[in-house]
Amino acid sequence: MSSLKQKDTVRTETLRYLVSAVRYGAIAKYASEWELKITDSDVLDVIRKQVKTHKESIESFEKAGRTDLVSREKAQLEILMEFIQAEMSDTDLEKIITRILSTGEKNFGALMSQVMAEVKGKADGARVSGKLKELLLHP
């Protein structure tokens, strides 16, 4: 790892923790044959969970006034974001939601699952939920 040679402790720590989280997730999902079955999708799911955790931590630390921890979490979040695709634009998200709403479905849970199936990895669930609620209330 070049971050070790460069003595980039934040990057090294973040990547080590990520590798560990991927291993634990794969072991939990695939048991003893995890090294043979792990997929890119599994890794991306773990990264997304890590991103969500860091965002929640940043929010909590900001409320508590812990700027030292906020800056560390933001640095780690930035490193993790390097591995995730760019998020979908609001316009593209609205197009997908509008198309799914045109089916006539009114159940929020069903709509949410349909939208998330299409935008998986391209839009955060909280963002999708907010946009879906907005379009349901103001079509």
Secondary structure as GFF3:
##gff-version 3
##sequence-region A 1 139
A	DSSP	alpha_helix	2	5	.	.	.	ID=ss1
A	DSSP	alpha_helix	9	30	.	.	.	ID=ss2
A	DSSP	three_ten_helix	31	33	.	.	.	ID=ss3
A	DSSP	alpha_helix	34	37	.	.	.	ID=ss4
A	DSSP	alpha_helix	40	64	.	.	.	ID=ss5
A	DSSP	alpha_helix	67	81	.	.	.	ID=ss6
A	DSSP	alpha_helix	90	101	.	.	.	ID=ss7
A	DSSP	alpha_helix	108	119	.	.	.	ID=ss8
A	DSSP	alpha_helix	125	137	.	.	.	ID=ss9
###
